[in-house]
Amino acid sequence: MAASTSIAGGRPSASARAKVLTGALLGNIVEYYDFSLYGTLAVFIAHQFFPSDNPTTELLSAYAGVVLAYALRPVAAVALGPLVELKGRKWVLLLTIVAMSLGTIGIGVLPTYAVIGIAAPVLVLACRVLQAVGAAVEYTTAATFLFEHEQGGRRNLLAGLSVASTSVGPLLATLVAFVTIQSMTEDDFSGWGWRIPFLVALPLALITLWIRKHVDETPEFKAFKAQAEAEHVKQTPFRTAVRLYWREMLKAIGLGAGQRVGSFVIQAYFVTAMVNAGFAASSALLASLLTYAIGPIPAILGGWVADRVGARYPLIIGYGLFTVATVPTFAALGGGDVALATIAVIAFTFINNFVGAPLTTAYVMSFPAEVRGSAAALNYNIGTTLLGSTAGLIASGLKGATGSDVAFGWYMTAICVVSILVAIFAMPKAVDEQLTARRAAAVRA
């Protein structure tokens, strides 16, 4: 089969593309709602499922679920990524929303340790595995589905909307948890009210599932699938991706390295760093909420810019800003001024999300359609696990060794330098080819 596949059929209608966009964005919101809610309510989960005489031991046991979920993502990507080519983009998107939501709702209905003993923490971790399986291929498959349906000149803008939706999920999770806490006594929330935010995932999942069931498969998938069947070609998407496109995967991982670290710092470390620096927990939580609230704006802006001047430039600008702003950001966390620290965290988030859209395009569109799902899931999850999920651990270790968060700032700066060098010298060709083609068409016209 050829290394690339032409698009079959005409461009979908505006209403069909709107439904595709809605289904993709809702899935991202559900994914990030599900994943972030566990961390947001970890202290309550720890008490109910991992009881101990030592509160720290309880919390560390609960956070083992966070580590497990991220550790399993590359494994799940290897297992499920090929299904994007073998079964279809739509089939996998239905699977991911079911798996993620079953895991989240399952946590909300599980009996506690006091009721069923050691089975309780085992079942919680099993639910986290379900969440990890779904999340491993949700984001990149949704982006693939979106790009292949669009077939237009706004690929990076759509990617920006995808990135924006990843801020909406954690924001929604935090707000639902906050409203629930405020609506009942502390004892009631600790006893049973913490389950409500997990159960809110059910209506979100059902709406997303209904929308995804009522959209068509992408033209590109239909085209290469028909070609493979006509030529009696046995599809081996994972093996083909690793054998023929490993260089492109390494480029995509390097290109996204700085942003993967930055994303996990925003999601998992800033609140801890501010509290450890002596700021009130309420101030730290407010700063976290502001990062999620402002997050969609730079994500959409970065996509808009990338569609007009090419994906390379917002990446160079964004990573250039990171290299000069990351160390001052972490210095501000320990400076004792809560306003300055909050502004630094928000500025950091702005830069991080500004580069998100062209990175999403690179993760997905660096590969031909017949291996796109496998290659995208693998490179995205390897970068997320190796670089992103270890960021909190490295930050804590460096803080313990040096007494300052600035050391981690230098660590992230070094990684951002790698990413900016990839953007300048080794940018995946397919990422900018849409802009090149559009300019060529304008010249011909």
N, C-alpha and C positions, 0 to 999 in steps of 0.2 A: 504494500500500500504506500502511496506517496507520502512524503514527509509533511505535506500541508494539504489542507482541504479547503476548497472553495465553498462559499455559502450557497446553499440551495434554497430556492424559493424567494418570494418577495419579502420586503420589510414588514414586520407585524404592524397591525393597526395601532393607533395611539392608545385606545382603550386597553388593548392587549398588553402593550408595553407598560402602561400604568399599573396593571394588575401584577405583572412580573416584578416591577419595581417595589410595589407594596409588599408582595410576598417575600422578596429578598430582604428588605429592610426590617420587616417584622421578625423574620427569623434571626437576624443579627441582634435585635433588641432582646428577644427571648434568650438567645445564647448568653449575652452578657448580663442580663438580669439573673439568670439561673446561676451563672458562675460566680458573680460578685456577691450575691445574696448570702451564700455560705460563709464567705469571709466577713461580711458585715455583721452577721449574727453568730459568729464563731463562739463568742463567750457563752451564749445561751445553749448552743449545741453541745459545747464542751461539758457543761453542767448536767445536761440531760442524758448524754450518751457516753461520756467518758469521765464518770465521777471519780474524784480522788480527794484525799485530804489536802493535797497541794493544788491551789488554783492554777499555778503555772503549768503543772503537769497536765491538768485538764485541757488547758488551752493548746499546749504543744501537741497533745494527742489529737485534738480537733484539727489543727493545722496539718497534721499528717494527711488528712483528706485533700488538702490543697496541693501538697507535694505529689501525692499519688495521681491526682487528676492530670497534672501537667506532665508527669513522667510517662504516663500512658499515651499521651497524645501522638508522639511519633509512631508508636506501635499501631495505634488505631488508624493513623494516616496510611501506613503501609498496607493494612488490611482492607480499609474501605476506599482509599483513593482509586484503585483500579475499577471499583464498581461504578465510578462516575463515567468511565468509558464503556464498561461492559453492560451495565443496566440502564444508564442514562442519568443526566443531571437531575431531572425531576424526581426520579425514583429515589436517588440518594437524599435529596432535600426533604422528601417526605419521611425517610428513615431518620434523618438527623433530628428533626423537630420532635418526633415521637420519642426517640432515645433520651434527648435532653430533658424533655418535659416529664417523662416517667421518673427520671432520676430526681428531679426537683420536687415533684408532687409526692414521690415516695418518702423523701425526708420529712415532708409535712405531715404524713400520716403514720410514720413508724412508731411502734411502742418504744418507750424509753428503757434505759438500763434497769430502772427500778421495777419494770414490769417483766422483761424477758431476759435480763442479765446480759451475758457476753454476746448474745446474738444481736443486741441492739447496735453496738459500734461496728460489728461486721456488716450489718445491713446498711448502715450509713455509708460505709466505704464502698459497698456494692452500688449504691445509688450514685456516688461520685464517679465510679467507673462508667456508669451509663451516661452521665453528663459528659465525661471526657470523650467517650466514643462518638457522641453526637457532635461535640464542639470541634473535634479534630478535623472534620471535613466540611463543617457548616459554612464558615466564612468564605473560604476560597471557592467552594462549589456555588454558593449564592452569587459571588462575583462573576464566576464563569457564566452562570445562567443569565445574569444581567447583561454582560458584555455581548454574548452571542445572540441575544434577542434584540439588542439595540441596533447594531449594524449602522450606527450613525457617527456623528462627529463630536460626541460629548462623552466619550469613554471615561476620561478622568473626572469629569463632573459627577458622573454616576458613582465612580469609585469614592469620590469625596462624600457623597450621600451615604455610602456604605460605612465609611469611617465615622461619619457623624452619628450614625445609628448605634455604634458601639459605645458612645458616650451616653446615649439616651437610656440604654439598659441599666447600667450602674446607677444613674441618676434616679430612674424609676424605682429600682430596688431600695435605694437609700430613703427615698421619700415615702414609699409604702411602709417600710420598717419604722420610720419616724412617726408617721401618722398613727400607725397601730400602737406604738409605745405610748403616744400622747393620749390615746383614747381609752386607756385602761390603767389599772394600778400596776405598779412594778411587779408585785407578786403574781398577778394574773398573767402578765406578759411572760414572765420567766417560767410560769407553770405550763401555760398552753397557748398564750397569744402569739408567741414567736412562730407558731405554725401557719398563721394567716398569710404572711407574705409568701411563703412557699406555695400555698394553695392558690394564690392569685395567678400563678403561672398557668393554671388550667384554662381559663378563658382566653388568655393570650395565645396559648398553644392551639386551641381549637379554631380560633379565627385564622391563624397562620396556616394551619393544616388545610382548612377549607379553601383558602385562596390558592395555595399551591396545587391542590387537586384539580383546580379549574383553570390551569394555564397549560399551554402546549409545550412539548419538548422543544429544544432549540433547533433551528435549521442546520447548524453545523454538526450537531450530534447525529441528526437524521441522515445527513449527507455521508459522513464517513462510516456510519454504521451500515448504510445501504451498499457503499462501495466495498466494505470488508466482506459482507455477505455475498455480493456478486462475484468477488474474486476468490471466495473461499479462503480468506485469510484468517488465521487464528490470531486473535488479539492478545497481545502480552504487554499491556500499557505500562505496568510498573517496570518490568525488565527493560523495555525499550527506553523509557524515560531515564533510567539510571545509566544505561549503556551509551545512549546517544546525546543526552542533554545534561549530563552531570556538570559540565562547565557552566551552563546557564543557571542551574540550580545554585551552584556556589556563588555566582555573581549576585543572584537574587538574595541569598542569605547575607552576603557581605553588604549589599546595598541597604538592606533593612536592619542591619545589626544595631545601629545607634537608636533607631526608633523603637525597636523591640525592647531594649533596655529602658528607654525613656517611658514607654507605656507602662511597664511593670513598676517603675518607680512611682508614677502617678497613682496607679491602682493600689499599690501594696506598701509603699514605704514612706511617702510624705507625711501621712498622719502620724505614724510611729515616730518619725524624726522630729516633728514639731512637738509632740508630747514629751519626748525624751529631752528636748531642748528647754523644757520648762513652760511651754505655752499651755493654756487651758485646753482640755479635750474638746470643748465646744468650739473654740477658735480653730483647732485643727480640722474638725469635722466640717465647719463652715468653709474652710479653704478647699477641702476635698469636694464639697458640693459645687463650689464655684468652678472648679476645673471641669466637672462634668457638664455644668450648665453652659460654659463658654466653648467647650470642646467642638461642637458642630460647626461653629463659625469658621475657624481656620481650616477645618477639613474641607468644607465646601469651597472656600476661597482657593486653597491649594489646587483643587481639581479644576476650577475655572481657569486659573493661571496656566496650568499644565496643558490644557486643551488649546490655549492660544499661543504659547511660546515654546511648548515642548516640555516633556516630563523632566528632562535633565536640569533645567534651570531652577525650579522650586526646590529640587533636591539639593543642589549646590548651595542655594541661598539658605535653606533651612539648616543643613548640616554646618554651614559656615557660621550661622548664628549660634548653633549649639556649641561649637568649639570655643567660642568666646564667652558664652553666657552660662555654661553649665557649672563651672567652678564658682562664679559669683552667686549662682542660685543656691548652692549648698552652703556657701559661706553665710548667706542671709538666713538660712535655717537656724544657725547657731548664734546669730547676732543679737538676739534679745528683743528685736522690734517686730511685733506680730504683723503690723501693717506691711512692712517691707518684706517679710517672709511670705505673706499671702500674695503680694504682687509678684514676687519672684516665682512662686509656684504656678500662678496663672500664666505668666509669660513663658515659662518652661512648657506648659501644656499647649499654648498657642503654637510654639515652634514644632513641638512633637506632632501635633495633628495636621499642621500645614503640609508636612511631607508625606502624610498618610495616603493620600489619593494616588500619586504616581507610584508609590511603593506597592499598593494593591494591584495596580495595572502591571507592574513588573512581576509580582508573584504569580500572576495568572497568565498574562498574555506573552510571556517570554517563550511559550511553548505552543506547538501546533495542537489542533483540536483533539487529535487522536491519543494524546498523552497528557493533555492539559490538566485534567482532574488529579491524576496521580502525581505529576510533577509539582503542581501548585500546593497540594496538601502536604507533600513531603518537605519541600523547602520551607514553607511557612511554619510548620510545626517543629522542625529541627531548630530553626532560629528562635522560635518562641520558647522552646524548652531549654536549650543550651545557654542562650543569652538572656532571654527575658525572665524566665522563672528563677534563675539563679541570682538575679540582681539584688533582691532583698537580702539574701544570705551573704553575698559579697559586701553589700553596704554595711550590714551589721558587723561583719568580721573586721572590715577596715575601720569602722568607728571604734570598735573595741581595742584595736591595735594602736590607733593613733589618737583617739579621744576626740576626733573631729569628723564631720561628714564631708569635709572638703576632699579627703583622700579618695572617696568614691567619685567625687566630681571629676578628679583627674582620670580615674579609670574610665568613666563614661566618655570623657573628652577624647581619650585615645581611641576608643571604639568608633566615635563619630568621625575621626580623621580617616579611619579605614573606609567608612561608608562614603565619605566625600571623594576619596581617591577612586573608589569603584565608579561613582557617578561621573567623574571626569574622564577616566581612562578605560573603563570596562562596562559602560552602560549597555544592558541588553538591547540589541538592535530593534527587536520587535516593539519595544516600549514607545519609541518615538516615530515608528513608521506610519502611524495613522496621521500625525501632523504632516509628515513629509508627503504622503499621498494627497492630502487635502490641498497643500500648497501647489503641488504639481497640477492638480485638477484646476486650480484657480488660474495658473499660468496658461494652461491650454485654452481655458475659456476666454 
